[in-house]
Amino acid sequence: MGTATRADAVPVWHRRRVRIYDREAPLGYLLLVPTLVILGIFLLYPFLFGIWLSITDSELGNVGNFIGLGNYRFEFRNTDGVFYEAVVNTFLYTGVTTIFKLGLGLVMALLLNQVFPFRRFVRAALLLPYIIPTVLSYEAWRWMFDPTFSVINWLLVNTHLVHYPGPNWLGVPANAMAALMIVNVWRGTPFYAIAFLAGMQVIPLDLYEAARVDGASRWQSFTSITIPLLRPVLLVVLLLSTILTFADFQGPFVLTNGAPYNSTQLLSIWAYQWGIPGGAIGLGAAISLVLFPLLTVVVAIVLFMLRRPE
């Protein structure tokens, strides 16, 4: 009998395992399995279950029957027009606040990218609006917008910018939406600023020095160097912020809860009002799922811009 070689002495299962580990693609898929399982349990299953609820007449504590697109027909045929008002308010709220957060965040990042005393302290303090619990910060703003005890009105009156007693922030439709946007911009701008600052930190200084030698102004350096190299970070932050603002619930619920007269009604609040206090969990799920195709379009546009060559 011949003597077995060392390769023959290695078990077959061990040789297969070594081959899998040596191949990058199968190993990558293998390492993704735990993550995919977690995403399936905590994201995919609730999403699919929400779709099922949206085509039933389920109520809290009562599994309903299949009704097809009945909940969606109720939304679009809503006689009081709250659904369409909520859609318009959601787009207006997201669009205006995103523009302001983008502009202010870029300005703040440019300022924080300069050398000045206590720079690290200022950068850390910038995150305070973003790390304070949402409910607490919006409750504080609700007090500041109070028509009787408003600190903002006291300041405006004492600086003679408005007449006593000042604007009714949360009682007038236009003022309430403006107040809601102001608080969202205050809370969301630090996220933009820190993300843009991190992107600016990796831009080579040699490019700015070369542009200065060529006689380029600061504005030309900003438009020709900073913005193009910051474009991937800018689009990713814009994408994440748009998704979060579209689905924003905690802040608007605490500050206005859709009042007055549904002037600040958002799809997220309307879905909650029907699904939890109203008990129509199926209708609430259908309202919340209206956001999905809208967000899909927004995400597709941003991803297209991100992948498009410069």
HUBELCOR-V19177 format. One record per residue. SS is DSSP state (hx for helix, st for strand, lp for the rest). PSI is psi in whole degrees, -180 to 180 (NA if undefined). Layout:
ss: <SS & SS>
psi: <PSI & PSI>
This chain:
ss: <lp & lp & lp & lp & lp & hx & hx & hx & hx & lp & lp & hx & hx & hx & hx & hx & hx & hx & hx & hx & hx & hx & lp & hx & hx & hx & hx & hx & hx & hx & hx & hx & hx & hx & hx & hx & hx & hx & hx & hx & hx & hx & hx & hx & hx & hx & hx & hx & hx & hx & hx & hx & hx & hx & lp & st & lp & lp & st & lp & lp & st & lp & lp & lp & st & lp & lp & lp & hx & hx & hx & hx & hx & hx & hx & lp & lp & lp & lp & lp & hx & hx & hx & hx & hx & hx & hx & hx & hx & hx & hx & hx & hx & hx & hx & hx & hx & hx & hx & hx & hx & hx & hx & hx & hx & hx & hx & hx & hx & hx & hx & lp & lp & lp & lp & lp & lp & hx & hx & hx & hx & hx & hx & hx & lp & lp & hx & hx & hx & hx & lp & lp & hx & hx & hx & hx & hx & hx & hx & hx & hx & hx & hx & lp & lp & lp & lp & lp & lp & hx & hx & hx & hx & hx & hx & hx & hx & lp & lp & lp & lp & lp & lp & lp & lp & lp & lp & lp & lp & lp & lp & hx & hx & hx & hx & hx & hx & hx & hx & hx & hx & hx & hx & hx & hx & hx & hx & hx & hx & hx & hx & hx & hx & hx & hx & hx & hx & hx & hx & hx & lp & lp & lp & hx & hx & hx & hx & hx & hx & hx & hx & hx & lp & lp & lp & lp & hx & hx & hx & hx & hx & hx & hx & hx & hx & hx & hx & hx & hx & hx & hx & hx & hx & hx & hx & hx & hx & hx & hx & hx & hx & hx & hx & hx & hx & lp & lp & lp & hx & hx & hx & hx & hx & hx & lp & lp & lp & lp & lp & lp & lp & lp & lp & lp & lp & hx & hx & hx & hx & hx & hx & hx & hx & hx & hx & hx & lp & lp & lp & hx & hx & hx & hx & hx & hx & hx & hx & hx & hx & hx & hx & hx & hx & hx & hx & hx & hx & hx & hx & hx & hx & hx & hx & hx & hx & hx & lp & lp & lp>
psi: <139 & 158 & 135 & 140 & 169 & -37 & -37 & -26 & -20 & 131 & 150 & -42 & -31 & -40 & -39 & -41 & -41 & -40 & -38 & -43 & -29 & -17 & 125 & -44 & -52 & -36 & -39 & -45 & -37 & -41 & -20 & -15 & -50 & -40 & -43 & -37 & -45 & -44 & -38 & -39 & -45 & -13 & -55 & -46 & -48 & -36 & -48 & -38 & -36 & -38 & -42 & -43 & -34 & -18 & 22 & 167 & 38 & 145 & 167 & 123 & 5 & 113 & 118 & -170 & 160 & 127 & 10 & -128 & 24 & -42 & -38 & -36 & -37 & -40 & -53 & -20 & 14 & 117 & -29 & -2 & 13 & -38 & -49 & -35 & -38 & -38 & -47 & -45 & -38 & -44 & -42 & -46 & -45 & -45 & -49 & -48 & -36 & -41 & -46 & -43 & -37 & -48 & -49 & -38 & -38 & -41 & -45 & -39 & -40 & -40 & -42 & -15 & -7 & 166 & 122 & 162 & 145 & 35 & -43 & -39 & -42 & -41 & -41 & -41 & -25 & -28 & -7 & -47 & -29 & -27 & -13 & 136 & 138 & -46 & -43 & -45 & -41 & -31 & -38 & -42 & -34 & -39 & -40 & -25 & 2 & 134 & -24 & -44 & 23 & 121 & -36 & -45 & -39 & -42 & -42 & -39 & -44 & -20 & 7 & 29 & -30 & 165 & 153 & 140 & 8 & 173 & 148 & 96 & -47 & 3 & -11 & 131 & -51 & -41 & -38 & -43 & -38 & -42 & -41 & -41 & -40 & -45 & -39 & -40 & -43 & -40 & -34 & -21 & -41 & -34 & -44 & -47 & -47 & -41 & -44 & -38 & -42 & -37 & -37 & -29 & -25 & -1 & 125 & 134 & -22 & -33 & -42 & -38 & -40 & -39 & -38 & -39 & -35 & -1 & 15 & 141 & 172 & -38 & -40 & -38 & -38 & -45 & -27 & -20 & -57 & -53 & -48 & -42 & -20 & -5 & -46 & -44 & -42 & -45 & -39 & -45 & -40 & -40 & -50 & -44 & -39 & -43 & -46 & -38 & -38 & -42 & 14 & 132 & -49 & -53 & -55 & -34 & -43 & -41 & -47 & -29 & 37 & -11 & 165 & 144 & 39 & 18 & -22 & 23 & 125 & 162 & -37 & -41 & -42 & -39 & -42 & -43 & -37 & -39 & -38 & -69 & -38 & -20 & -10 & 78 & -31 & -43 & -39 & -40 & -39 & -40 & -43 & -31 & -13 & -29 & -27 & -52 & -33 & -45 & -33 & -41 & -45 & -46 & -41 & -41 & -46 & -41 & -35 & -43 & -34 & -36 & -17 & 132 & 147 & NA>
